[in-house]
Amino acid sequence: MFHQPNCLDFVNFTQHTHSFLGHCPKYYKLLIEDEYFFIDLVFYHRILHCHILVEIKTDKFRHEYIGQLNTYLEHYKRHEMRESDNLPVGILLVTSKNNTLVEYATGTLDNQLFVSQYLLELPQKAELERIIEQEKRNISDCIK
């Protein structure tokens, strides 16, 4: 679970970009029939006109996390979207991921659901420079 002080820092950052409207109580609570569920972060992207639902996990990717986030996206599509909204987007942040498992878990889903890895601390300067150089090469290859 994501803790409120970090959540508020993130909301302040994203609101500073003027693209997002943040909603950040301790967790965003959903009631589906007689069960409560809690989403870590919910934003509304003012330019894309859609809700962004973010789940942050403190461990590696597990396929059941996709089912959880997909449930939240379906709820938003059916009960929270306005007629002028685009479909909601789900973002799952994990500490590590198996790309093949992610592909299998998201393969037949219609929802816009993305999985990404986050770091608990920044890499050493040399490693960060290596990553940046690799990304520059990747971009150059795409442009050619």
C-alpha positions as CSV (number, residue, x, y, z in Angstrom):
1,M,0.0,0.0,0.0
2,F,1.1,3.5,-0.7
3,H,1.3,5.9,2.3
4,Q,-0.3,9.3,2.5
5,P,2.7,11.6,2.8
6,N,4.3,10.2,-0.4
7,C,1.0,10.4,-2.1
8,L,0.6,14.1,-1.2
9,D,4.1,14.9,-2.5
10,F,3.2,13.1,-5.8
11,V,-0.2,15.0,-6.0
12,N,1.6,18.3,-5.5
13,F,4.1,17.5,-8.2
14,T,1.5,16.4,-10.7
15,Q,-0.8,19.4,-10.0
16,H,2.2,21.6,-10.6
17,T,2.3,20.3,-14.2
18,H,-1.2,21.6,-14.6
19,S,-2.3,18.4,-16.3
20,F,-3.8,16.4,-13.4
21,L,-6.4,17.0,-10.8
22,G,-5.5,14.8,-7.9
23,H,-7.6,12.9,-5.4
24,C,-5.7,11.7,-2.5
25,P,-7.4,10.7,0.7
26,K,-5.6,7.9,2.6
27,Y,-6.9,5.6,-0.2
28,Y,-9.7,6.0,-2.6
29,K,-12.5,3.8,-1.5
30,L,-14.8,1.9,-3.8
31,L,-18.0,0.1,-2.8
32,I,-18.9,-2.8,-5.1
33,E,-22.1,-4.4,-3.9
34,D,-21.3,-5.1,-0.2
35,E,-17.5,-5.1,-0.5
36,Y,-15.0,-2.2,-0.1
37,F,-11.9,-1.9,-2.2
38,F,-9.1,0.8,-2.0
39,I,-7.3,2.4,-4.9
40,D,-3.9,3.9,-4.1
41,L,-4.2,7.0,-6.3
42,V,-6.8,8.4,-8.6
43,F,-6.3,11.4,-10.9
44,Y,-8.3,13.1,-13.6
45,H,-6.1,14.1,-16.6
46,R,-7.5,17.4,-17.8
47,I,-6.0,17.2,-21.3
48,L,-6.8,13.5,-22.0
49,H,-10.2,13.8,-20.3
50,C,-9.8,10.5,-18.4
51,H,-9.3,9.1,-15.0
52,I,-5.9,7.6,-14.2
53,L,-6.0,4.9,-11.5
54,V,-2.6,4.0,-10.0
55,E,-1.9,0.9,-7.9
56,I,1.5,0.8,-6.2
57,K,2.8,-2.5,-5.0
58,T,5.8,-3.1,-2.7
59,D,6.8,-6.3,-4.4
60,K,7.3,-7.9,-7.8
61,F,4.5,-8.2,-10.4
62,R,1.9,-10.8,-9.8
63,H,-0.9,-11.7,-12.3
64,E,-3.6,-11.2,-9.7
65,Y,-2.7,-7.5,-9.5
66,I,-4.0,-7.1,-13.1
67,G,-7.3,-8.6,-12.1
68,Q,-7.5,-6.1,-9.2
69,L,-6.8,-3.1,-11.3
70,N,-9.0,-4.3,-14.1
71,T,-11.9,-4.5,-11.7
72,Y,-11.3,-0.9,-10.6
73,L,-11.2,0.2,-14.3
74,E,-14.5,-1.6,-15.0
75,H,-16.1,0.1,-12.0
76,Y,-14.9,3.5,-13.3
77,K,-16.2,2.8,-16.8
78,R,-19.6,1.9,-15.5
79,H,-20.1,4.3,-12.6
80,E,-17.7,7.2,-12.6
81,M,-17.2,8.2,-16.2
82,R,-19.1,11.1,-17.6
83,E,-20.3,11.0,-21.2
84,S,-17.6,13.3,-22.3
85,D,-14.8,11.3,-20.7
86,N,-12.4,9.0,-22.4
87,L,-11.9,5.5,-21.0
88,P,-9.9,5.3,-17.7
89,V,-6.3,4.3,-17.7
90,G,-4.8,1.9,-15.1
91,I,-1.1,2.1,-14.1
92,L,0.4,-0.7,-11.9
93,L,3.8,0.1,-10.4
94,V,5.8,-2.8,-9.1
95,T,9.4,-3.4,-7.8
96,S,10.2,-5.8,-10.6
97,K,8.3,-7.5,-13.5
98,N,8.5,-10.6,-15.7
99,N,7.7,-9.1,-19.1
100,T,6.3,-12.4,-20.5
101,L,4.0,-12.8,-17.5
102,V,2.8,-9.2,-17.9
103,E,2.1,-9.8,-21.6
104,Y,0.1,-13.0,-20.8
105,A,-1.8,-11.3,-18.0
106,T,-2.8,-8.3,-20.0
107,G,-3.1,-10.0,-23.4
108,T,-6.9,-10.2,-23.9
109,L,-7.9,-7.2,-21.7
110,D,-9.7,-4.4,-23.4
111,N,-8.9,-1.8,-20.7
112,Q,-5.9,0.5,-21.0
113,L,-3.7,-1.0,-18.3
114,F,0.0,-0.5,-18.0
115,V,2.6,-2.1,-15.8
116,S,5.9,-0.5,-14.9
117,Q,8.8,-1.0,-12.5
118,Y,9.9,1.6,-10.0
119,L,13.1,1.9,-8.1
120,L,13.4,2.3,-4.3
121,E,16.5,4.4,-4.7
122,L,18.4,6.0,-7.6
123,P,21.1,4.0,-9.3
124,Q,24.8,5.0,-8.9
125,K,25.9,7.9,-11.2
126,A,27.8,5.6,-13.6
127,E,24.8,3.3,-14.0
128,L,22.4,6.2,-14.5
129,E,24.8,7.6,-17.2
130,R,24.8,4.2,-18.9
131,I,21.0,4.0,-18.9
132,I,20.7,7.5,-20.4
133,E,23.2,6.8,-23.1
134,Q,21.4,3.5,-24.0
135,E,18.1,5.4,-24.2
136,K,19.7,8.1,-26.5
137,R,20.8,5.3,-28.8
138,N,17.4,3.7,-28.8
139,I,15.8,7.0,-29.7
140,S,18.4,7.6,-32.5
141,D,17.6,4.2,-33.9
142,C,13.9,4.9,-34.0
143,I,14.4,8.2,-35.7
144,K,16.6,6.8,-38.5
